[in-house]
Amino acid sequence: MNVPDLDPDLLKAFLAVAEHRSFTRAAAALNRTQSAVSVQIRRLEERLDTRLFHRTRAGVAPTANGDALRAYAERILALNAEAVGALRACKTEAVVRLGVMDDYGTIVVPPLLASFAKEHPPIRVEIETGLTATMPARLGESYDLVIAMHREGRGDGALLRREQAVWAAAASHRPARQDPLPVALDPPGCLFRQWAAEALDAAGRPWRLAFVSRTLAAVESIAAAGLAVTVVKAGTLPPRLRALSRREGLPPLPAADIRLHRARNLSRAGALLADHLQRNISESGTMD
C-alpha cells in the first residue's frame, strides 16, 4: 500500500483554513487567491481520501478527521523548519584555526574552548599544538590566532601571562648527584631548550641531552620516571613532577611572556575567540 506524501504547502493551506475558519481569510493570510487555496485543500483531501472541512453558518470547520490531521500538520511543519534551520546553521558555520604550545593546548586552553563552545555553538575551532616560534609568521595562512611564548619583554601581540621557567623532575630525583646531568627537552627551536643549554653552560654544569620529543606527555613521562630533568612553566607544572631549586645545583632560568597573536583581517568568529582567550587567560594567571 502506497502512503501518500503530505506536501508542506498543502499542510500550510490546511492549517490556515482551520485557523481562520474561512477560505477567504486563509487566502489573504497566505497571500494567495481563494481559488488556489480551495484547490490545495481539495488536493489534500484527495490524497488522504477523506473530507477535512464542512461548512457551517459561521464559515467552515474541520471535520473529525480534520481535527486529527491538525496536530500532525503542526508537528510536520515544525520538524521541517527545525531541519532547514539546522542545515542552514551548518552551512554558515565559522572555523577558527588556533596554534598554541603543547602544554597550554593540553592544560590551559581546552576548558576555555569548552566554555566558548557553549556561548558560540556555530563556531568550530581547529587547534594545533607544537613549537610556536614560527607560528606567528604563518598567521593568516595556517592560523587565525596563535598563543606563543617569547622572551620576557619581547614579541608583539597581546600579553596574556608571564610564566617563570623552572627545572622539574620526579619527586625522588636528585640532580646534584648526577654528572653529567641528563636532560629531557624539546627539539631545536624551543626557547626552553635554548635557555637550559645556556644556563647550564654558563654555570659550568656538565650535562647531556638524554631525551628529545615534541610532546609534553613524552618529556613528562621520562622526567617522572627519574631518567632526566626537564624545563617547564611554573604555571603548568605537571602533577607528577616537582620544581627544582638552586639549592639542588641547578642555575636559574628566565621568565617567558605568553602572547596572543591575531591575523590581519580576522573574522568576527576569530575576534570572539581571541577576546574570550585573552580575557580568561589573563584573569586566571598572575603577572610576575
C-alpha positions as CSV (number, residue, x, y, z in Angstrom):
1,M,0.0,0.0,0.0
2,N,1.4,3.4,-1.1
3,V,1.4,6.0,1.6
4,P,0.5,9.5,0.2
5,D,3.0,12.3,0.7
6,L,1.9,15.3,2.8
7,D,3.2,18.3,0.9
8,P,4.1,21.1,3.4
9,D,2.5,23.7,1.2
10,L,-0.8,21.8,1.3
11,L,-0.5,21.5,5.1
12,K,0.1,25.2,5.4
13,A,-3.0,25.9,3.4
14,F,-4.9,23.4,5.6
15,L,-3.8,25.0,8.8
16,A,-4.6,28.5,7.6
17,V,-8.2,27.5,6.7
18,A,-8.5,25.6,10.1
19,E,-7.3,28.7,12.0
20,H,-9.3,31.4,10.1
21,R,-12.4,29.2,9.6
22,S,-12.6,30.8,6.1
23,F,-11.1,30.2,2.7
24,T,-11.2,33.9,2.0
25,R,-9.3,34.9,5.2
26,A,-6.9,32.0,4.8
27,A,-6.1,33.1,1.2
28,A,-5.4,36.6,2.4
29,A,-3.1,35.4,5.2
30,L,-1.2,33.2,2.7
31,N,-1.2,35.9,0.0
32,R,-2.9,33.6,-2.5
33,T,-6.2,33.6,-4.3
34,Q,-9.2,31.9,-2.7
35,S,-9.5,29.5,-5.7
36,A,-5.8,28.5,-5.2
37,V,-6.4,27.7,-1.6
38,S,-9.5,25.7,-2.4
39,V,-7.6,23.7,-5.0
40,Q,-4.9,22.9,-2.4
41,I,-7.5,21.7,0.2
42,R,-9.2,19.6,-2.5
43,R,-5.8,18.1,-3.5
44,L,-5.0,17.2,0.2
45,E,-8.4,15.6,0.7
46,E,-7.9,13.5,-2.5
47,R,-4.5,12.3,-1.2
48,L,-5.9,11.4,2.2
49,D,-9.2,10.1,0.7
50,T,-11.2,12.0,3.4
51,R,-13.1,15.2,3.9
52,L,-11.3,17.7,6.1
53,F,-13.8,20.6,6.3
54,H,-17.6,21.0,6.4
55,R,-19.5,24.3,6.0
56,T,-21.3,25.9,9.0
57,R,-23.3,29.1,9.3
58,A,-20.1,30.8,10.7
59,G,-18.0,29.6,7.8
60,V,-16.0,26.3,7.6
61,A,-14.9,24.0,10.4
62,P,-12.6,20.9,10.5
63,T,-14.3,17.5,10.4
64,A,-13.2,14.9,12.9
65,N,-10.5,13.8,10.6
66,G,-9.6,17.4,10.0
67,D,-9.1,17.9,13.7
68,A,-6.9,14.8,13.9
69,L,-4.8,16.0,11.0
70,R,-4.3,19.4,12.6
71,A,-1.9,18.2,15.3
72,Y,0.1,16.1,12.8
73,A,0.4,19.0,10.4
74,E,1.7,21.3,13.1
75,R,4.4,18.7,14.1
76,I,5.4,18.0,10.5
77,L,5.8,21.7,9.7
78,A,7.7,22.3,12.9
79,L,10.1,19.5,12.2
80,N,10.5,20.8,8.6
81,A,11.5,24.2,10.0
82,E,13.9,22.6,12.5
83,A,15.7,20.6,9.8
84,V,16.0,23.6,7.5
85,G,17.4,25.7,10.4
86,A,19.9,23.1,11.4
87,L,21.2,22.7,7.9
88,R,21.5,26.5,7.4
89,A,23.5,26.7,10.6
90,C,25.9,24.1,9.4
91,K,26.4,26.0,6.1
92,T,27.2,29.2,7.9
93,E,29.5,27.6,10.5
94,A,32.6,29.6,11.0
95,V,36.0,28.0,11.5
96,V,38.9,29.5,13.6
97,R,42.4,28.0,13.4
98,L,44.4,28.2,16.6
99,G,48.0,27.5,17.1
100,V,49.3,27.0,20.7
101,M,52.2,25.5,22.8
102,D,51.7,21.8,23.8
103,D,51.3,22.5,27.5
104,Y,48.7,25.3,27.0
105,G,47.0,23.2,24.4
106,T,46.5,20.3,26.8
107,I,46.1,22.1,30.1
108,V,45.0,25.7,29.8
109,V,43.1,26.1,26.6
110,P,40.7,23.1,26.5
111,P,38.4,24.2,29.3
112,L,38.3,27.7,27.7
113,L,37.3,26.2,24.4
114,A,34.5,24.2,26.2
115,S,33.0,27.4,27.7
116,F,33.4,29.2,24.3
117,A,31.6,26.4,22.5
118,K,28.6,26.8,24.9
119,E,28.4,30.5,24.1
120,H,29.0,30.2,20.4
121,P,28.0,26.8,19.1
122,P,28.1,27.7,15.4
123,I,31.9,28.4,15.6
124,R,34.2,25.5,15.2
125,V,37.8,25.7,16.5
126,E,40.6,23.8,14.9
127,I,43.6,23.6,17.3
128,E,47.2,22.7,16.5
129,T,49.8,22.3,19.2
130,G,53.6,22.4,18.9
131,L,56.6,24.7,18.9
132,T,55.3,28.3,18.4
133,A,58.5,30.0,17.4
134,T,57.4,30.0,13.7
135,M,53.6,30.1,14.1
136,P,53.1,33.9,14.3
137,A,54.8,34.2,10.9
138,R,52.1,31.9,9.4
139,L,49.2,33.9,10.7
140,G,46.5,34.3,8.0
141,E,48.0,31.4,6.1
142,S,47.9,28.5,8.6
143,Y,46.4,30.1,11.7
144,D,43.9,32.8,12.6
145,L,45.2,33.0,16.2
146,V,48.4,31.9,17.9
147,I,49.3,31.7,21.6
148,A,53.1,31.8,21.6
149,M,55.9,32.0,24.1
150,H,58.5,34.8,23.9
151,R,61.5,36.1,25.9
152,E,60.3,38.4,28.7
153,G,59.6,41.9,27.3
154,R,59.9,40.8,23.7
155,G,57.4,39.9,21.0
156,D,54.3,41.6,19.7
157,G,50.8,40.6,20.3
158,A,48.7,40.9,23.5
159,L,50.5,39.9,26.7
160,L,48.4,37.2,28.4
161,R,50.6,36.0,31.2
162,R,54.2,35.9,32.4
163,E,55.4,32.4,33.1
164,Q,58.6,31.5,35.1
165,A,60.6,28.7,33.5
166,V,61.6,26.1,36.2
167,W,63.6,22.9,36.3
168,A,61.4,19.9,37.1
169,A,62.0,16.2,37.9
170,A,60.5,13.3,39.7
171,A,60.0,13.6,43.4
172,S,62.8,11.1,44.1
173,H,65.2,12.6,41.6
174,R,68.5,14.1,42.9
175,P,70.1,16.1,40.1
176,A,73.0,17.2,42.3
177,R,74.3,13.6,42.3
178,Q,74.4,13.2,38.5
179,D,77.3,14.2,36.4
180,P,76.7,14.8,33.5
181,L,73.1,15.8,34.2
182,P,70.6,14.0,31.9
183,V,68.1,16.5,30.4
184,A,64.9,15.9,28.5
185,L,63.9,18.7,26.2
186,D,62.0,19.7,23.0
187,P,63.7,19.8,19.6
188,P,65.7,22.8,18.4
189,G,63.7,26.0,18.1
190,C,62.2,25.7,21.6
191,L,63.1,28.6,23.9
192,F,63.3,26.3,26.9
193,R,65.9,24.1,25.2
194,Q,68.0,27.2,24.4
195,W,67.6,28.6,27.9
196,A,68.5,25.2,29.5
197,A,71.7,24.9,27.5
198,E,72.7,28.5,28.0
199,A,72.1,28.3,31.8
200,L,73.9,25.0,32.3
201,D,76.9,26.0,30.2
202,A,77.2,29.4,31.9
203,A,77.1,27.7,35.3
204,G,79.8,25.2,34.2
205,R,77.5,22.3,34.9
206,P,78.2,19.2,32.7
207,W,75.0,17.8,31.0
208,R,73.8,15.5,28.3
209,L,70.7,15.5,26.1
210,A,69.1,12.3,27.3
211,F,65.7,12.6,25.5
212,V,64.1,14.8,22.8
213,S,60.4,14.9,22.0
214,R,57.9,17.5,20.7
215,T,55.2,16.3,23.1
216,L,54.8,17.4,26.7
217,A,53.5,14.0,27.7
218,A,56.6,12.1,26.5
219,V,59.0,14.5,28.1
220,E,57.0,14.4,31.3
221,S,57.0,10.6,31.4
222,I,60.8,10.5,31.0
223,A,61.2,13.0,33.8
224,A,58.6,11.3,36.1
225,A,60.5,8.0,35.7
226,G,63.6,9.7,37.1
227,L,65.5,9.4,33.9
228,A,66.1,13.1,33.3
229,V,65.3,16.6,34.4
230,T,63.4,19.0,32.2
231,V,62.2,22.6,31.9
232,V,58.5,23.5,32.3
233,K,56.4,26.6,33.0
234,A,55.7,27.1,36.7
235,G,52.0,27.7,35.8
236,T,51.7,24.4,34.0
237,L,53.9,22.2,36.2
238,P,52.8,18.6,35.7
239,P,51.4,17.0,38.9
240,R,53.9,14.1,38.6
241,L,56.9,16.4,38.7
242,R,58.3,18.8,41.3
243,A,60.0,22.1,40.7
244,L,63.8,22.1,41.5
245,S,65.6,25.0,43.2
246,R,69.0,26.5,43.0
247,R,69.8,24.6,46.2
248,E,69.8,21.4,44.2
249,G,72.6,22.7,42.0
250,L,70.7,24.0,39.0
251,P,71.1,27.5,37.6
252,P,68.1,30.0,37.4
253,L,66.1,30.3,34.3
254,P,64.5,33.3,32.6
255,A,60.8,34.2,32.6
256,A,58.7,34.0,29.4
257,D,55.9,36.1,28.1
258,I,52.8,34.3,26.7
259,R,51.3,36.4,24.0
260,L,48.2,36.2,21.8
261,H,48.8,37.0,18.1
262,R,45.9,37.8,15.8
263,A,45.8,37.5,12.0
264,R,45.1,40.7,10.0
265,N,41.6,40.9,8.7
266,L,40.5,38.5,11.5
267,S,36.9,37.3,11.1
268,R,34.2,38.1,13.7
269,A,34.4,34.5,14.9
270,G,38.1,34.8,15.3
271,A,37.8,38.0,17.2
272,L,35.2,36.5,19.5
273,L,37.6,33.6,20.4
274,A,40.5,35.9,20.8
275,D,38.7,38.1,23.2
276,H,37.5,35.0,25.1
277,L,41.0,33.6,25.4
278,Q,42.6,36.9,26.3
279,R,40.0,37.7,29.0
280,N,40.1,34.3,30.7
281,I,43.8,33.5,30.4
282,S,44.7,37.0,31.8
283,E,42.2,36.6,34.6
284,S,43.4,33.1,35.6
285,G,47.1,34.0,35.8
286,T,49.3,36.5,37.5
287,M,52.0,38.7,36.1
288,D,55.3,38.5,37.9
